[in-house]
Amino acid sequence: MGLDDKVKDNESAEDDTSSVHVGKTATDEESGDEGRGNLSRHRSESSMAATEDEDDEEERKIELGPQCTLKEQLEKDKDDESLRRWKEQLLGSVDINSVGETLEPDVKILSLAIKAADRPDIVLPIPEGGNPKGLWFTLKEGSRYRLMFAFQVENNIVSGLKYSNTVWKTGIKVDSTKEMIGTFSPQAEPYTHEMPEETTPSGMFARGTYSAKSKFVDDDNKCYLEINYTFDIRKDWQ
């Protein structure tokens, strides 16, 4: 859902697949003639080629061993004072009696928003089934923005919650990225996470319609939300 300047140097007029980057801060400067809209920055390995092996690697499950309930976690190493304090700090004010017997954590993504300076936030309604109808949002070329989301954790500790995003243009995979969010204990209050600032690409080849897929998964490769959507980059906000 994030975008950075990323287009190959000396791009021909026939090639309009400007590379889009998601989830990392833009650091490189635009270059090239304004009329051609060429942008310059180093390409990530993920954007050099879209392969099935890469997708398989992203979906590969990490073996973490058997899961434990929160009560079992607290019973483990209970004689180790430092571990006990660490677990209590992680769990905070969790009501063990209400969630302590549940193995599987549950993560609910409550809200998604695009924040940009000097304009109202773009609040993105989370669609049922993960597929927004039509264009989900529009970004202005050359603009800076951040993606912010709120989520709630229930039942058990979620380990290694990650956000990933893959972007295509004209059917070609142009970039993908992952953002580690962290490990969280269940609590009544929602957590919030703000992604690093992004800058949308600009120029004739950067403008147009993109398709993308965002996912929230944990270390067990359990997917809590998958969103398939389309968005535009245009000369101005819509």
N, C-alpha and C positions, 0 to 999 in steps of 0.2 A: 504493500500500500504506500510505501515511501518511494521517492524518486530522486535520482541524482543525475547530473550531466554525465553522459557516457556515450559517445559516438565515435566510431573509427575516424582517424585522420584521413584526409584525401578521399573522402567518401564520394562516390560517383553520383551523378544526378539521378540515376535509375534506382539507387539503393536508398529506400526510405525507412530502413529498420534501425532507427536511432535506439541505442542501448539504454535501458532504463534500470536503475539500481534501487533497491528497496532496503530500508532498515539500517543504513549507514550514513554518517555525516559526510556531506559533500566538501571536498577540500581542493579540488582542481579547478583551474580557471578555464573559462570558455576561450576558444581560439578559432581562427578562420574568418572568412568574410561573412558579414552579417547577412548578406543576401542568400548565401548558401546554407546558413544555419549550422555549419559544422562545429562540433564540439570536440574537445580533446581531453582524455584522461586515460589512465591505465585500466585495462579491462581485467576484471576478476576471472579466475579460472572457470567459475560457473557460467560466465557469459561467453566464453570462447567457443563452447560447443554444448549443445543439448543432447544428452545421451540417456538411454534407458538405464545404464549402469548407475548414473548419478541419481536418478529417481529411486532406484532400488536401494542405494546406499542411504538415502534420506529416510526410507521407510524401514530400514533394518532395526530390529528390536534389540535393545541393550539388555543383557541378562543381569538382573540386579539381585537375584535370590528371592526367597519367599517373602511375601508381604506380612506385616504384623499390624495388629490393631494398636490404637494409642495406649490402651492399658498394658498390652504386652511390651510396647516400647518403653514404658515407664518402669516396668518390672525388670527389664534387662539392665545389667550393670548397675543395679540400684545401690550397691555398696561403693561405687566410684563417685565420690562427691562432685568432682568437676563435670563428669558426664551428666549427673543428675541435674545440676544447676543449668547446664547447657540445654537440656531437654525442656526444663521448666521455662527457660527464657524463650525457646522456640515456640512452645505451646501457648505461652501467655495466659490469657484468661479462658482457655477452652474448657467447656463443661464436659469432663471425661465421661460422666454418667450418661450423657445424651449421644455422644459420638464415639465413645471409646471402644465399642465392640464391632465397628464397621471396618472392613478391610480396604474397600475401594474408595479413594478420594473422589470428589465431584467438584468440578470447576465450572462455574457459570460466567460467561462473558456478558456483563451487564450493559456496557455502553462502549461505543467507538466514536471518536471525534477527531477532526483535522483542525489543528490550531495554527492560525497564521496572524502575523502582526497587522494591526490597523484594520481588522475586519472581524465580523462575527464568526464564531466557531462553526464548522460544518459538522453537524451531528448526524451520524450515519445510523439509521434504524437497522437493527440486526434482523435479517429476514428469516422467516420460518423455512426450514429446509436448506438454508445456506445459499440460495440463489436469488439475489435481487432481480427484479424485473426491469429490464432496460438499463439505461445509464445510471450508475450508482452515484457518481460525483464528477465534478470537473475541477481541474487545477489550472491556474494561470501559469504560463510559461515563465521561467526565470524567477519564480517566487519561492520564498522560504517558508517552511511549515514544519509542524511536528504532528505525529500520530499519537493520540492518548487514548488509553482504554482502562476501564474499571472491570474488576472481576471478583467473584466471591468463591471461597474455598469451603467445602463442607465435608463432613464424615471422617476424613483422615488427612495426613500430611501429603501434599502433592510434591513430588521430587522432580526437579529439573524441568519446570514448565518453560516451554519455548514457543516463540512466535516465528513462523516462516512465511515467506511470500515469494511467489513466482510470477513473472510477468511475460506476456507475449505481445507481439505486434505483427499484424498481417500473418498470423499463424506461425510465426517464428519465435522461439523462446529467446528472449533478449537478456534476461537476468533473473537471479534468485538469491535469496539471502536468508539467514537465520539470526534471531536475537534471543539470547538466553535471558529469561525473566527471573528465574530463581526457584527456590524451594519455600513453600508456605504452609503454615499450619491452618486448620479450619478456625474461622472466627465469624462473629456476627457482622462485623463491619467489613465493607468491601476494600480490596486493595486497588491501588491505581498504579499505572506504569506509563511513563512518557518516553517515547522513542527519541533517538538523537535527531537533531534538526536536519532537514533535507532541503535541497534546492532543485526545483524541477528544471529539466533541460529547456532550451529555447531554440528557436529557429524553425525553418520550414519543415525540416525532416523530423524534428521532435514532435511537432503538433500532429494530432490525430487521435484515433481510438485505440485503446489498449485493453487486453483481457488479462485477468490475474486470478490467482488462487491464494488465499490466506488460510493458515491453519494454526491452531493452538494444540500442542501435544506435550506429553510429559516423557520422562525417561523410560517408561514402559511402552512408549509409542501409542498411548491411549489418546485418541483425538477427542477434544472437547468441543471444538467448533471448526468447521470448514466452510469458507465462503468463496464462491465462484462469482466473479463480477466483471463489469466493464467500466472504464472511466475514460475521460477525454483530457488531453492537454490542449488548451486554446490560448488565444492572445490575451484573454481577460477572464476574470472570474464570471461565472454564470449565476 
